[in-house]
Amino acid sequence: MSEKKANLKKAREALAAKEWRDVLAHCKSVLKEDQTCYEAYVYVGKAAFQLGEFEQADLSYQKATELNDKAPQAWQGLSELYHETQQWVKAAEADQVLVDLAHRGDAALAAKLPYLVRRLGAAHAAAGQLEEAEVALREVLAHPLPPDERLPVLAQLADVQLREDSTELEAKVQQRLQEKRREAAARGSKVCEDAVRSAVNSEAADEALELDCDHATPTIKELVCGVAPTPPYVKYHDTYLRRLRQAVNVAAPGTMDRHNRRVAVLEVARAMMEGRCAAEPHTGMGCASPYAFETALRLLEIEEEIAGAHLPRTSSTEFASAGGGMRGSFTSALNSPRSGSGFATPTAAAGHNAALAAAAMLSPGSFFSSSLQLPAAASRVGSLSLGGLPPRSGAATPSAASVVSGAFLPGPATPKRDMSAARLSELVHHPMAAATAAAGATMAEQERESFSQLAAEASTAGTAAAPTANGTPGEALSAALSVSATPVGSMGATVSPNATAAELQSSTLTPLTPTRSGIQPAAAPLLMNDREMIGRRLAHAFPWNATAQVHLAMALRRREAYVSSGAATIKLQCSWQGPGVTDLSCSPLAQRLRAERPRQAARKAWLAELLAKGLARGAPVVSGMIGLAELRLEAEDAAGALAAAKQGLKFVFDRSKVQERARHAALVLNLLAGQALLGTGQLTDAGRIFVRLAQRVSEGEVSFGSEAVGMPATSIRQQAIRGLAQVALAQGDTCQALHHYGELVSKALMGRGSAEHWAYAEYGWLLFKEGNADAGRYQLETALDVLYKQAAVLPGCEAVLAGYHYKLARIYWALDGSYRCEREHCLQHLLDAAAEEGPQQAEAFEWLGHWYSQVAHDELRARKCYQRALALNPTLEGAGNALCDLLQASRGAQAASLEAKLLEEMLLRAPDAQWARSRLARLQLQTGQYEQAVASFQSAIR
C-alpha cells in the first residue's frame, strides 16, 4: 500500500474517531504527495468545520469542487457550512447544485431529493428569495409524502407565502395612501392611516378567502383542515381566523351580510376552541393559542343588532308558562334598543321571584355542551323550575343553592352538536358562502317550526272546541294563515294552509324564503351567555391572559349584582302589597343578608381592582371598561370612573376606524363620563355631554351591554335629562331642574312613553323642598309603585327603596293630619326606611323618634330611636337635641350629668358635631363651669 492510501485510511479512521487535528495532519501528508486529491480536501473541510475554522473549511471545499464539480461530498460540506454560518445566498447555490445532481441521476441524492429541495427552499427563504423558495417547496409537495412529513413542508411554504403576501399588501397600502392623500390635499382634510390600512387588509382578506387569489390562503386552508390547532401549527389557525375577522369588515355595519360573516367567524372560532379540524372533526385535541377565545369574546360583545331585520337577542331568557301561551323575556325587553321604553314597563317575568333574574344571569350558557340553536337554548334556560314555572320533560332542575352559586351545568340529557368533517371543510374553504347557506337553513328551520306549531295549535283548538258559525277555531286559524301565504318548498310552491304538521315538517325551504316576520339572520353558533364559559376556559388554559381576567371579573360582577343584600329583598320576594306589609327586617334571613353587606362592598372593591389590572394590561373588553366605570361611580370615585370611561371611549373610537361599530357602548360610556364629570364638579363639561345625549338619542334607546356588565338596562336619553337636572341643581337653578324632571314625568302621564322610578322620586322630592308637598307625595308614591313592579329585574334596589320610603314619610309628616298620625302612612314608611342600611337609615331613626315622641307620646321608644340615630350618625342635630330634651324632662337631678356624658361621648366619636359642642357649652355655663364653657364656645365658633 502506498503512503498516500495509508494516510487517507488513517484520516478516515480519525474522522470516525472525531480526532480532528489528526485528520488535518494526515491530509496534510497526502496533499504534500498529491495536491489534486479530492478526498483529502473534503476531509480537511470536514475537520476544519468541526474545529470552527470556517474559512479554512470553505477554502478546502471550494478547492474540492474545482477538482470535481460532479461529486456531491464537497457540495454537501459547503451546504452544511453556509447554513451554519447563515450565508444564505451561498447556501442556496450549494443546495441547488445538490438538487441538480440528484436530477441528473445520482442515486444517493435522488433518495433524499425531497429533503434536499426542502432545504433549498429554506435557504432561499432565509436569503429573501421568496419566489424561488415557493417554487422549491411546491416541488417538494409534488412528491407523495406521508401526512407527518407533508405538514411541516406546508408550514414552511405558508411562512414563505405569508411573507410574500405581506410585502404585496404593504405595497397596496402605500399606493392607496398616496391616492387618499392626494384626494385629502385637494379637500384640505387629513387621512387616517389606520382606516386605510384596515380597508385594504379587509378587501384583500375577503378576496383571498373566497377566490384563493393570493399566495398563502390555499396553503393555510389545507393546514387548518389537516391538523388541529396544536404546536407548531396553531399560528396558522390564528392567521386564518385573523383573515376571517378582517373579511367581516368588508360588509357595512348593521347589515345581514356582516352578521352572516360574523357567524362564520364564530363557528370557526368555536371549532378551534374545541381543537377540531376537518381531518378529525369529532376528537377535540385542545387549542394551544388564546386567539380563538379572544376572537369569540370580542365578536360577542362589540357588534350590535342588524338594521332592518329582527335579530333575536341570544342572551335573552325566555320564560314559558305551563300552558305555553305566555312568553316573556325580561332581558330582551330591557336590552333591545328597538323595544321602546321597556325599562319602565313590567315584563312577563316581573311578577316572579327575584331568583328568576339571578337564574338568567347565572345560566352557564351552551358552550361546548348543548344545542346552539336559539329556540333550544331559550327553552333550556326557561326550564329552570323557579317561581312556579314547570321544567321541561327530562331537563335537570337546579336547586336554589346551585342557582345562587352558579354551579348548575347542563346534564347528560342536554344535546351536543358536533361539526361534521364536510361542514368544517366547507367553512374553511368557502366561509362566506357557508355562512349565507347557514342563514338560509336557519330561516327554513324557523319557518317549519313556526308553521308546525301553529298548525298543531289549530288542530288542537279544532278538536277541543265546538264549531262556530264560521267553522271551527282550527279552520279560522288556517284561514288567518292563508291571508299571508308564504311560498315554501324547493321551487317556491305555496303550501296549503290546511296542511298537517307532518306535511309542513316534510317541506323543504329555499335559503332565501322570506318568513312572516321578515328575513331572519343565521343563528349564531355561540350565545351571549357563552362568554362566561369561554372566559373560564380561556383562564384555565392561559392563566396569564388579560382578556380572561377581565371576563372572569365581569362574571363575578354579574353574580354580585344579583346577590340579595337586605331586608327589602324579602319583601320583594313576597310581592308588593302596599304599605301594610308586615315588617320582616328582624327575620333571621334579613339579619344574615345585612351582615353580608360589608363583605359585598369589599368584593366590589376587589372586582374593580381586578378589572383595572386586566384593562391596564391591554384587554380589549369594552364591557369591562363600562363595568369598571360603574363600579367606580358606585364607590363614589368619580375621578377613577372618568378615567375608565375615557379609556372605553378611546377604545370604541379606535375600533370605529376599522368598521367595528359599538354605538350603544359609546353612548353608555359618554353617559358615565358625564356622571363622573358631575361628580368631580366639572359642571360645564358634564352639561355639554348631557345636552348632546339628550338631543341626539332617541326616546327608547337603552344602554348596550347591560347584561354583560351585570346592571339593568337604562334609557340613555332619560339619564341624560336627569344629568341636566343635577347640573342645574348644582348651579343653583332649581327652576331649570324642575323643568327637566317635569319633561320626563309629563310624557309618561300623557302616555307618550314611560319614566323610570328615579324620575318620579327626584321630581317629587324637589317639589316638596320647593313647598309643594301634595304634588311631591303623588310623585313619590308613583315612584314606589314603579320600582316595586320592576324589582324582580332590578338588582341591588333595596337601598333605593329605603330612600324612597324615607322621603315619602317626610312628606307625609309635612302634610300633617291623617298622613302623619295614621300608622300605615308616615310610621310604616319610616320603619321600612330604617330597616335597610344606607345613607337614609340614621335620619329614618331620627324621624321615628319624632313620631313616637310627638304623635304616639311613647318616650321610651322615642329615646331608643334617637339613640340608634346618633349611634349611626353622631352629627344629627335634631336627634341629639331631642334626646337631650327627653333626658332633662325625665331624669330630674341626674339629667345634667347624663346629658354631659352623652355630649362628651358624641364629641369623642365625632369632633365635628357642632350641636353637641354648643349644647355642652350652654350646659357648662348653666352649671357654673365658666372656664370650660368659654373653651367650648370658642371651639364651637371655630
KEMI-671881 format. One record per residue (C-alpha): x, y, z. Coordinates in steps of 0.1 Angstrom, whole numbers, padded with zeros to 4 digits, always signed. Last residue first. Layout:
<nodes>
XYZ;...
</nodes>
This chain:
<nodes>
-0640+0780+0652;-0672+0793+0669;-0679+0759+0685;-0643+0756+0698;-0646+0791+0713;-0679+0783+0730;-0664+0751+0744;-0633+0769+0758;-0656+0796+0773;-0678+0769+0789;-0649+0751+0804;-0637+0783+0820;-0673+0791+0832;-0682+0758+0848;-0711+0773+0867;-0737+0746+0859;-0756+0768+0835;-0725+0778+0816;-0714+0741+0814;-0748+0732+0799;-0745+0761+0774;-0710+0749+0763;-0722+0713+0761;-0751+0724+0738;-0727+0742+0715;-0703+0713+0714;-0730+0688+0708;-0746+0708+0680;-0712+0713+0664;-0707+0675+0658;-0673+0680+0641;-0654+0660+0668;-0675+0629+0660;-0669+0599+0683;-0654+0619+0712;-0678+0647+0706;-0707+0623+0708;-0693+0608+0740;-0689+0642+0756;-0724+0651+0747;-0738+0619+0763;-0718+0623+0795;-0729+0659+0798;-0766+0649+0793;-0763+0622+0819;-0747+0646+0844;-0773+0673+0838;-0803+0649+0839;-0793+0633+0872;-0814+0659+0892;-0846+0652+0872;-0842+0623+0847;-0874+0626+0827;-0876+0661+0813;-0839+0667+0810;-0833+0633+0794;-0861+0640+0769;-0846+0673+0760;-0811+0657+0755;-0827+0631+0731;-0845+0658+0711;-0813+0679+0708;-0793+0650+0696;-0819+0636+0672;-0823+0671+0656;-0786+0678+0655;-0776+0646+0636;-0738+0647+0638;-0735+0615+0658;-0746+0594+0628;-0753+0557+0632;-0751+0557+0670;-0769+0590+0670;-0798+0575+0651;-0799+0545+0674;-0800+0567+0705;-0828+0588+0689;-0848+0556+0682;-0843+0543+0717;-0854+0577+0732;-0885+0577+0711;-0894+0542+0721;-0892+0551+0758;-0909+0585+0753;-0941+0570+0737;-0962+0600+0731;-0976+0583+0699;-0976+0615+0678;-0949+0638+0692;-0924+0614+0708;-0930+0583+0688;-0931+0603+0656;-0900+0624+0664;-0881+0592+0673;-0891+0577+0640;-0878+0609+0625;-0844+0603+0639;-0845+0566+0631;-0851+0575+0594;-0823+0601+0596;-0799+0574+0606;-0811+0549+0580;-0811+0573+0550;-0775+0568+0540;-0779+0531+0538;-0787+0500+0558;-0823+0489+0554;-0849+0485+0583;-0849+0523+0590;-0866+0531+0556;-0893+0504+0561;-0900+0516+0596;-0902+0552+0584;-0926+0541+0557;-0948+0524+0582;-0948+0554+0606;-0958+0580+0580;-0986+0562+0562;-0999+0529+0576;-0997+0542+0612;-1021+0570+0608;-1009+0602+0625;-0988+0620+0599;-1009+0613+0568;-1041+0617+0589;-1033+0653+0597;-0998+0665+0589;-0988+0671+0553;-0952+0677+0565;-0951+0643+0581;-0965+0626+0550;-0937+0643+0530;-0910+0631+0554;-0925+0596+0552;-0923+0598+0514;-0886+0607+0516;-0878+0579+0540;-0897+0553+0519;-0879+0565+0487;-0845+0561+0504;-0854+0526+0516;-0864+0516+0480;-0831+0529+0467;-0812+0509+0494;-0830+0478+0484;-0825+0482+0446;-0795+0460+0443;-0806+0441+0413;-0835+0454+0391;-0853+0425+0374;-0877+0414+0401;-0879+0450+0414;-0896+0464+0383;-0931+0464+0398;-0918+0475+0432;-0899+0504+0415;-0930+0517+0396;-0952+0516+0427;-0925+0533+0448;-0920+0561+0422;-0958+0566+0419;-0960+0572+0457;-0931+0596+0455;-0947+0616+0426;-0981+0618+0444;-0965+0629+0477;-0944+0656+0459;-0976+0671+0444;-0990+0673+0480;-0958+0687+0494;-0955+0717+0471;-0931+0738+0492;-0900+0739+0470;-0884+0711+0490;-0915+0690+0483;-0913+0697+0446;-0877+0686+0446;-0886+0654+0464;-0913+0647+0439;-0891+0652+0409;-0864+0630+0424;-0888+0602+0431;-0908+0604+0399;-0876+0604+0377;-0860+0578+0399;-0887+0553+0391;-0881+0554+0354;-0905+0573+0330;-0927+0558+0304;-0937+0568+0269;-0961+0592+0254;-0990+0581+0276;-0997+0616+0288;-0985+0608+0324;-0953+0594+0309;-0946+0625+0289;-0953+0646+0319;-0928+0628+0341;-0897+0632+0319;-0903+0669+0309;-0912+0677+0345;-0878+0664+0356;-0861+0688+0332;-0883+0718+0341;-0879+0712+0378;-0841+0713+0373;-0845+0746+0353;-0865+0762+0381;-0840+0750+0407;-0810+0768+0392;-0785+0766+0420;-0756+0755+0398;-0755+0721+0414;-0793+0719+0409;-0789+0727+0372;-0762+0700+0368;-0785+0675+0385;-0813+0684+0361;-0790+0681+0331;-0779+0647+0344;-0815+0635+0347;-0820+0646+0311;-0790+0625+0301;-0804+0595+0322;-0837+0599+0303;-0819+0599+0270;-0798+0569+0277;-0826+0548+0289;-0810+0522+0312;-0807+0484+0310;-0801+0467+0343;-0766+0460+0355;-0744+0430+0353;-0719+0443+0328;-0727+0417+0302;-0764+0422+0308;-0760+0460+0304;-0740+0456+0272;-0757+0484+0253;-0778+0511+0271;-0813+0518+0260;-0828+0537+0231;-0865+0543+0236;-0865+0582+0235;-0840+0585+0206;-0805+0598+0213;-0792+0630+0197;-0807+0658+0218;-0805+0643+0252;-0770+0628+0245;-0756+0662+0233;-0771+0680+0262;-0758+0655+0287;-0722+0658+0273;-0723+0696+0274;-0737+0696+0309;-0708+0674+0322;-0683+0697+0306;-0698+0728+0322;-0703+0711+0356;-0668+0699+0362;-0675+0693+0399;-0658+0659+0401;-0691+0640+0405;-0706+0659+0375;-0676+0649+0354;-0682+0613+0365;-0718+0614+0355;-0709+0629+0321;-0683+0602+0316;-0708+0575+0325;-0732+0589+0299;-0705+0591+0273;-0696+0554+0281;-0733+0545+0278;-0735+0561+0244;-0702+0547+0231;-0713+0512+0241;-0745+0517+0223;-0727+0528+0192;-0703+0499+0190;-0694+0497+0153;-0664+0478+0142;-0656+0494+0108;-0618+0496+0112;-0618+0533+0123;-0647+0525+0146;-0623+0503+0166;-0602+0533+0176;-0633+0553+0186;-0646+0524+0208;-0612+0521+0225;-0609+0558+0231;-0644+0559+0246;-0635+0530+0269;-0604+0546+0282;-0622+0578+0287;-0649+0560+0307;-0623+0543+0329;-0605+0576+0336;-0639+0593+0345;-0648+0564+0368;-0615+0568+0386;-0620+0605+0391;-0656+0600+0402;-0646+0575+0430;-0680+0574+0447;-0677+0536+0452;-0708+0532+0430;-0692+0555+0404;-0660+0534+0404;-0681+0503+0400;-0699+0519+0370;-0666+0529+0354;-0652+0494+0359;-0682+0478+0344;-0682+0500+0313;-0645+0493+0308;-0651+0456+0312;-0680+0458+0287;-0655+0473+0262;-0631+0443+0265;-0598+0448+0246;-0575+0435+0274;-0544+0458+0273;-0526+0450+0305;-0542+0481+0321;-0576+0465+0313;-0568+0434+0334;-0554+0454+0363;-0584+0478+0364;-0609+0448+0362;-0592+0431+0392;-0591+0464+0412;-0628+0470+0405;-0636+0434+0415;-0617+0438+0447;-0637+0469+0456;-0669+0450+0447;-0659+0421+0470;-0652+0445+0499;-0687+0460+0495;-0702+0426+0494;-0683+0416+0526;-0696+0447+0543;-0733+0439+0532;-0733+0402+0542;-0743+0410+0578;-0774+0426+0564;-0782+0394+0545;-0779+0373+0576;-0801+0397+0596;-0827+0397+0568;-0827+0359+0567;-0830+0356+0605;-0861+0379+0605;-0858+0414+0621;-0865+0434+0589;-0896+0415+0581;-0922+0442+0586;-0956+0430+0577;-0969+0446+0545;-0993+0474+0552;-0976+0499+0528;-0990+0482+0497;-0990+0446+0486;-0957+0444+0468;-0945+0408+0462;-0933+0384+0489;-0900+0382+0471;-0898+0419+0470;-0904+0420+0508;-0875+0396+0513;-0853+0418+0492;-0862+0448+0513;-0844+0430+0542;-0811+0435+0526;-0783+0425+0501;-0796+0398+0478;-0768+0388+0454;-0779+0396+0418;-0753+0423+0410;-0726+0402+0427;-0732+0374+0402;-0729+0398+0372;-0697+0412+0388;-0682+0378+0392;-0688+0371+0355;-0673+0406+0348;-0641+0397+0368;-0639+0364+0348;-0642+0384+0316;-0614+0408+0327;-0590+0380+0337;-0597+0360+0306;-0588+0391+0285;-0556+0396+0304;-0543+0361+0297;-0518+0348+0323;-0540+0319+0333;-0540+0305+0297;-0558+0272+0296;-0580+0276+0327;-0584+0314+0321;-0595+0307+0285;-0619+0280+0296;-0634+0303+0322;-0637+0332+0297;-0654+0309+0272;-0679+0298+0298;-0686+0334+0307;-0690+0345+0271;-0713+0316+0264;-0743+0336+0277;-0741+0357+0246;-0746+0326+0225;-0722+0308+0202;-0731+0292+0169;-0751+0323+0160;-0785+0317+0143;-0784+0330+0108;-0804+0361+0102;-0841+0362+0096;-0857+0379+0066;-0891+0393+0076;-0916+0384+0103;-0938+0362+0082;-0907+0345+0068;-0890+0352+0035;-0875+0321+0017;-0840+0329+0005;-0824+0296+0015;-0851+0275-0002;-0874+0255+0021;-0881+0218+0021;-0915+0206+0033;-0915+0175+0054;-0923+0193+0086;-0952+0211+0070;-0967+0178+0058;-0963+0163+0093;-0980+0193+0108;-1009+0190+0085;-1016+0212+0056;-1048+0233+0057;-1029+0265+0048;-1018+0248+0016;-0981+0250+0010;-0972+0275-0017;-0946+0264-0043;-0913+0283-0042;-0894+0257-0061;-0877+0239-0032;-0907+0244-0009;-0922+0274+0007;-0940+0305-0005;-0958+0321+0024;-0995+0327+0022;-1003+0359+0040;-1041+0357+0043;-1038+0319+0044;-1027+0319+0079;-1059+0336+0090;-1079+0310+0072;-1060+0283+0090;-1067+0299+0123;-1104+0301+0114;-1104+0265+0103;-1089+0255+0137;-1114+0276+0155;-1141+0255+0138;-1164+0270+0111;-1179+0304+0105;-1208+0300+0128;-1187+0282+0153;-1178+0246+0157;-1173+0233+0193;-1138+0234+0207;-1113+0207+0216;-1108+0192+0181;-1104+0225+0163;-1082+0240+0190;-1059+0211+0189;-1056+0212+0151;-1051+0249+0152;-1024+0246+0178;-1007+0219+0158;-1009+0240+0127;-0994+0270+0145;-0965+0249+0160;-0958+0233+0126;-0958+0267+0108;-0934+0282+0133;-0910+0252+0133;-0910+0250+0096;-0903+0287+0093;-0876+0286+0119;-0859+0256+0102;-0860+0273+0068;-0847+0306+0082;-0818+0287+0098;-0810+0269+0066;-0810+0301+0047;-0786+0317+0073;-0764+0286+0072;-0762+0289+0034;-0750+0325+0038;-0724+0314+0063;-0712+0287+0040;-0708+0312+0012;-0688+0334+0035;-0665+0307+0048;-0657+0290+0014;-0626+0267+0021;-0626+0268+0059;-0664+0266+0064;-0668+0240+0038;-0641+0218+0053;-0657+0222+0087;-0691+0213+0074;-0678+0183+0055;-0659+0170+0085;-0690+0172+0106;-0695+0196+0134;-0706+0182+0167;-0738+0193+0184;-0744+0182+0220;-0779+0176+0234;-0785+0181+0271;-0796+0148+0286;-0762+0144+0303;-0769+0175+0325;-0764+0211+0317;-0745+0229+0344;-0757+0244+0376;-0729+0258+0398;-0740+0295+0395;-0737+0298+0433;-0772+0313+0437;-0787+0289+0412;-0769+0259+0428;-0782+0268+0462;-0818+0271+0450;-0815+0237+0434;-0812+0232+0397;-0837+0213+0377;-0823+0190+0350;-0845+0186+0319;-0862+0153+0310;-0895+0169+0305;-0891+0207+0305;-0893+0223+0339;-0925+0238+0353;-0925+0275+0363;-0938+0280+0399;-0913+0307+0409;-0883+0286+0398;-0881+0254+0378;-0853+0263+0354;-0866+0251+0320;-0866+0286+0305;-0828+0284+0302;-0831+0253+0281;-0861+0266+0262;-0841+0296+0251;-0812+0275+0241;-0834+0252+0221;-0850+0281+0203;-0816+0298+0196;-0798+0269+0181;-0765+0261+0198;-0776+0227+0212;-0758+0220+0244;-0723+0212+0258;-0694+0230+0241;-0707+0265+0251;-0745+0265+0259;-0748+0291+0286;-0738+0289+0322;-0770+0305+0335;-0760+0329+0362;-0778+0359+0347;-0810+0340+0339;-0810+0323+0373;-0804+0356+0391;-0833+0372+0373;-0855+0343+0382;-0843+0345+0417;-0862+0377+0421;-0894+0356+0424;-0919+0361+0397;-0941+0392+0390;-0916+0408+0367;-0912+0378+0344;-0940+0389+0320;-0925+0423+0318;-0932+0454+0339;-0929+0486+0319;-0902+0511+0328;-0872+0496+0310;-0893+0487+0280;-0894+0522+0268;-0893+0513+0231;-0882+0478+0222;-0859+0489+0194;-0828+0493+0216;-0833+0458+0229;-0818+0453+0263;-0847+0457+0287;-0874+0438+0268;-0848+0412+0257;-0836+0408+0293;-0870+0405+0308;-0881+0380+0283;-0918+0369+0281;-0938+0341+0267;-0974+0334+0279;-0994+0308+0260;-0974+0277+0268;-1000+0264+0292;-0974+0258+0319;-0960+0293+0314;-0929+0299+0293;-0899+0320+0304;-0875+0331+0277;-0840+0343+0288;-0824+0367+0264;-0787+0365+0256;-0795+0353+0221;-0812+0386+0215;-0833+0378+0184;-0822+0398+0154;-0852+0415+0139;-0843+0429+0105;-0838+0464+0091;-0806+0471+0110;-0789+0440+0124;-0780+0440+0160;-0749+0455+0175;-0713+0444+0174;-0686+0446+0201;-0697+0420+0226;-0699+0385+0211;-0673+0394+0185;-0647+0401+0211;-0653+0370+0231;-0651+0348+0201;-0619+0365+0189;-0603+0362+0224;-0611+0325+0226;-0597+0319+0191;-0566+0340+0200;-0558+0322+0232;-0534+0297+0215;-0527+0260+0220;-0562+0247+0214;-0573+0213+0226;-0573+0180+0208;-0611+0178+0202;-0619+0145+0185;-0651+0146+0165;-0639+0167+0135;-0606+0148+0130;-0594+0156+0094;-0617+0186+0092;-0602+0201+0123;-0612+0203+0159;-0594+0217+0190;-0626+0228+0208;-0615+0264+0207;-0607+0259+0170;-0642+0246+0162;-0658+0275+0181;-0636+0300+0164;-0647+0286+0130;-0683+0290+0140;-0678+0324+0154;-0661+0336+0122;-0689+0322+0101;-0715+0339+0123;-0696+0371+0120;-0698+0368+0082;-0735+0362+0084;-0739+0393+0106;-0720+0414+0081;-0741+0402+0052;-0773+0409+0071;-0762+0446+0075;-0756+0465+0108;-0721+0475+0100;-0712+0475+0062;-0696+0444+0049;-0658+0444+0042;-0652+0445+0080;-0660+0408+0082;-0631+0400+0059;-0607+0412+0086;-0621+0387+0111;-0617+0359+0086;-0581+0369+0080;-0574+0368+0117;-0590+0333+0119;-0567+0321+0091;-0537+0336+0108;-0547+0321+0142;-0551+0287+0126;-0517+0292+0110;-0502+0300+0144;-0516+0268+0159;-0494+0247+0137;-0463+0242+0159;-0480+0234+0183;-0517+0225+0184;-0546+0240+0165;-0557+0206+0150;-0542+0195+0117;-0555+0189+0081;-0582+0214+0076;-0563+0243+0091;-0532+0233+0072;-0550+0229+0039;-0567+0263+0044;-0533+0279+0052;-0518+0265+0019;-0548+0278-0001;-0545+0312+0016;-0508+0318+0013;-0501+0331-0022;-0531+0353-0030;-0561+0347-0052;-0577+0319-0032;-0610+0332-0046;-0632+0332-0014;-0607+0337+0013;-0582+0357-0008;-0608+0382-0020;-0621+0388+0016;-0586+0390+0031;-0575+0415+0004;-0606+0437+0010;-0601+0436+0047;-0564+0444+0046;-0570+0474+0023;-0598+0487+0045;-0577+0483+0077;-0547+0501+0061;-0569+0530+0051;-0586+0532+0085;-0552+0531+0103;-0537+0557+0080;-0565+0582+0088;-0561+0609+0060;-0564+0646+0066;-0585+0673+0050;-0579+0703+0027;-0602+0689+0000;-0575+0687-0027;-0550+0675-0001;-0574+0648+0010;-0577+0635-0025;-0539+0634-0030;-0535+0618+0004;-0561+0592-0004;-0543+0582-0036;-0509+0581-0018;-0524+0560+0010;-0539+0536-0015;-0505+0530-0031;-0488+0526+0003;-0515+0501+0013;-0511+0482-0019;-0473+0480-0015;-0478+0468+0021;-0501+0441+0008;-0475+0429-0017;-0449+0426+0010;-0472+0409+0035;-0484+0385+0008;-0449+0374+0000;-0441+0370+0037;-0472+0349+0042;-0461+0328+0012;-0428+0319+0028;-0443+0310+0061;-0471+0290+0044;-0444+0270+0025;-0427+0261+0057;-0460+0250+0073;-0468+0230+0042;-0434+0213+0044;-0440+0205+0081;-0475+0191+0072;-0462+0168+0044;-0438+0147+0065;-0464+0136+0092;-0490+0133+0065;-0470+0108+0044;-0455+0124+0012;-0462+0118-0025;-0440+0142-0043;-0455+0175-0057;-0452+0189-0022;-0414+0190-0025;-0417+0209-0058;-0440+0233-0042;-0413+0239-0016;-0387+0248-0044;-0411+0271-0063;-0420+0289-0030;-0383+0294-0021;-0375+0308-0056;-0403+0333-0052;-0392+0342-0017;-0356+0349-0024;-0352+0367+0010;-0320+0348+0018;-0337+0330+0046;-0365+0319+0022;-0340+0308-0004;-0322+0287+0022;-0354+0272+0035;-0364+0263-0001;-0331+0246-0007;-0335+0226+0025;-0369+0215+0013;-0354+0205-0021;-0327+0185-0004;-0352+0167+0019;-0375+0159-0010;-0345+0146-0031;-0330+0123-0004;-0333+0091-0025;-0321+0111-0056;-0290+0121-0037;-0278+0086-0032;-0287+0075-0067;-0271+0104-0085;-0291+0105-0117;-0290+0140-0132;-0320+0151-0110;-0300+0144-0079;-0270+0164-0092;-0293+0193-0099;-0307+0191-0063;-0271+0191-0050;-0262+0221-0072;-0292+0240-0059;-0282+0233-0023;-0248+0248-0029;-0264+0279-0045;-0289+0282-0018;-0262+0280+0009;-0242+0307-0010;-0273+0330-0008;-0280+0320+0028;-0246+0327+0044;-0260+0318+0078;-0227+0304+0092;-0243+0270+0099;-0263+0270+0067;-0232+0280+0047;-0210+0252+0063;-0237+0225+0058;-0242+0235+0022;-0204+0237+0016;-0200+0202+0030;-0228+0188+0009;-0212+0204-0021;-0178+0188-0013;-0194+0154-0010;-0216+0156-0041;-0191+0147-0069;-0198+0164-0102;-0178+0195-0096;-0145+0176-0093;-0112+0194-0089;-0128+0229-0086;-0154+0214-0062;-0125+0202-0040;-0108+0236-0040;-0141+0252-0029;-0144+0226-0001;-0109+0233+0012;-0113+0271+0010;-0146+0270+0029;-0132+0247+0056;-0103+0271+0060;-0126+0300+0065;-0149+0280+0089;-0122+0271+0114;-0148+0261+0140;-0130+0228+0148;-0158+0208+0133;-0157+0228+0101;-0119+0224+0099;-0123+0186+0102;-0149+0185+0075;-0131+0208+0051;-0098+0189+0056;-0116+0156+0048;-0131+0171+0016;-0097+0184+0006;-0081+0150+0012;-0108+0132-0008;-0103+0153-0039;-0065+0146-0041;-0051+0171-0066;-0022+0183-0045;-0007+0148-0043;+0023+0140-0021;+0023+0170+0000;-0016+0168-0001;-0015+0133+0015;+0008+0145+0043;-0015+0174+0050;-0045+0150+0050;-0028+0130+0078;-0022+0161+0099;-0057+0176+0094;-0073+0143+0103;-0051+0141+0134;-0064+0175+0144;-0100+0164+0140;-0099+0133+0162;-0136+0126+0158;-0130+0088+0160;-0147+0083+0126;-0128+0113+0112;-0095+0098+0126;-0103+0065+0108;-0109+0083+0076;-0076+0102+0080;-0057+0070+0087;-0071+0055+0055;-0061+0086+0036;-0026+0084+0051;-0022+0047+0041;-0035+0055+0006;-0010+0083+0001;+0019+0061+0016;+0013+0034-0010;+0000+0000+0000;
</nodes>
